[in-house]
Amino acid sequence: MKVLVQAYACNPLKGSEEGVGWEWVRMLAERHDLWVLTAEYQRADLEQAVEERAGGVSKVRFCYVPTRLWHYRPNPGWRFVERTELKPLMNVAYHLWQRDAYEMGSELHRSIGFDLVHVLTYVGFRFPGSFWRMEVPLVWGPIGGLENMPWRWLPALGGRACLYYAGRNLINSLQRRVLRGPRCAFSKAHYGVIAATGGIGNEIRKRYGYQSSVVCEVGPPPGIAADHSLRNEGEPLKVAWSGRHDAGKCLPLLLKALAVLPADFDWELTILGQGPETAKWERLSRRLGLEDRCRWTGWLERDEAVRTLHDAHVFVITSMKDLTSTVLMEALSQGLPVICPDHCGFPDVVTPECGICLPVWSPKQLIGDLAAAIERLGRDEAERRRLAAGALRRIGDFSWEKKAEAVDAIYRRAVEAWRRGRGEVDSG
């Protein structure tokens, strides 16, 4: 098919949503002819990737929406906005970029005649753009952002973060009710709605009345390990944690869990990443008497980060505000058993064959359960190895090839419904 893709975030050299956009474009390019609308500031990295034929994208037509003064780009001014209470201005900037992208896409459609348009990134539900207005089938997703942070967890985040996530919850709840764009996009996409997680799929059904196909937004990194690491007799249990250091990632839960482990239980913790909470979390580790057992790596290149994970024995996720998380896939790809909350997109991935999902009734309960799960795997090497082997099997279920098959089926269903005359927008 000739497919127009909106992928504002798309970059082969970065993680997070830029990495998600790149991997999806790479995957789709193997089966379809793509024209990709993306941010102009990504041009240098994308042109290098095309020149090097990286990931099979040499035939993709990247269409760069010209940067205007009000479009976001990673310059000092916008970086400052991103770190302050002015951050909501970035949503406005993205909306204005989408408006220009729609105009460019409409002009391309008049000359090319697309079979389908796919709104890919950003994955948030608030801004589907105006592509639902185009007279072609619409696929939208993977969609995220519909779930709120659990209210009972907010006090545990600290004053400023508590206010931030409380405000986000209120705005999120209001936008789910009143925003017209998502309702029009859901109505138009209908048979082409992709949810990033099962929880998001439930929210789409409950809030908007549409069924969705669940396709995890992230996949395995290159170079899945041939085998998992072994823990030698007398060796400390090597625990790894990775992510941006912000309040929603909730690393203090893990630090407090480690602090209550028995004195005879030997462990080490490697903390990858960096962010606004780093200094605060380092102070907490010192107050808890853990500093001698914690290693803070800062940001590492992806290959080095994956190698660091491979040397660990267990991977712990504590995030309470996420979708599925790239680091979860990286951990499974290196044969690490995963201990995580039964929240966000984690239970879609972590099964009893590859890890332990813990309930999230309260921070105190989760801290105790984290400590118990870590001690269990530290004292039972046979069980840890069983889960480690299961992790290497489980990562195969999220291969890009399987995602491609799932997305192809969604494309066919959307086009077939359109041809039957059931894909028109409900403009009300």
C-alpha positions, 0 to 999 in steps of 0.5 A: 500500500501507499501509506502516509505516516505522521511520525513527528518523533522518529530518530534512529539515534535516540530512545523513547518516542523517537526510537519508537517512531523509527522502529515502527517506520523501519518495520512498516517500510518492509511491507509498504511504500511509506511517505513519512511526515516528521519534524525537520530537526530530525533531518540530519540523523534520518538522512544519514540513516537513509544514506547508510541504508540503516534498517531497510529504510532507503526507500522511505520518503521522509517529508520534513515539515518546515520548522516555524518559530512556534514549533518545538525543537531541541534548542536552549529556549525550548529546553528551558520551557521543558524544565519549567511550569511552562511545559504545557506550551509544548502541547500547543507547539505540537498542535501547531506542527500537526496543523502544518503536517496535515496541510503538507499531507493533504497536498501530497495526497492530491498528487499521490493518492494514498491508500491509508494514513497512519497517525503514529507518533506522538502516541498520546491520545490528546492530539490525533491531528486532523488526518481524520478529515482526509478521504482515506482510511485512518489507522491511529496508534499505538495510543497511550496517555489515557490512564491516570496515576493512581490517586492513592499513590500521589502523596508518596511522590513528594510535594511538587510531584504530587501537585504535578500528577494531581494536576495532570490527572484532573486535566487528563480526566477533563480532556477525555470528556471534552476534546473533540479531536480524539472523538473524531479520530476514533470514529474515523479510525474505528477498525484501525485503532491500536492501543499500546497496552491492554489497560489503554484498550480498556480505557478506549472502550470505556471512554469512547466505545470503540474496540482496539487492537493491542500492539505493544509500542516497543520491541526488542533491541538488536542483539538478543542475548544467547544466554542469561548470566549465571550467579556464582556461589557467594556472589551478591545478587546484582539488581538493575534499574533503568530509566529517566530519573523523574518522580513517576519512575518511583525509584525510592520504592526500590531503595526502601525495599532494599533497606529492609532486606535481612542483614545476611542478604548480599546484593548490589544495585546498578542504577542507569539513567539520570534526571531531575531527581538524581541528586534527591535519590542519591541523598535518599540512598545515603540516608538509608545506608545503601550508598556503598552498594549502589552504583549510579552510571548516568546515561550510557550509550544504548549498546553499553546500557544493554551490556550492563543489563546483561551482567545483572541477575534481576531487573526491577521496574518501579514506574507508576506512569508508563506504557510498556517501557523500552527498558523492559524489552531490553531487560528481557532480551538479556535474560533478566527476570523482571520484578514490576508493579501490576500496572501500566503495560507491564502485566501485558508482558511480564508473565509467571514464566519470566518475572513477578508482577506485584499488586499496587494497593499502597506504597507500603505494601509494594515496598514489602512485596518488592523486598520479598520478591528480591529476596526470593530470587536471591535465595533460590537460584534455580527459580531465578534461572527458570525465570531468566530462561523464560525471559529469553523465550518471552522476548520472541513474542514481541518481535518486530516481525510479529508486530508487522503481521499484526499491523498488516491485519489492521491495515487490511481491516481498515481498508476493507471497512472503508471500501464497504462504506463504513469508515466515514467520520461522525462529525457530531 
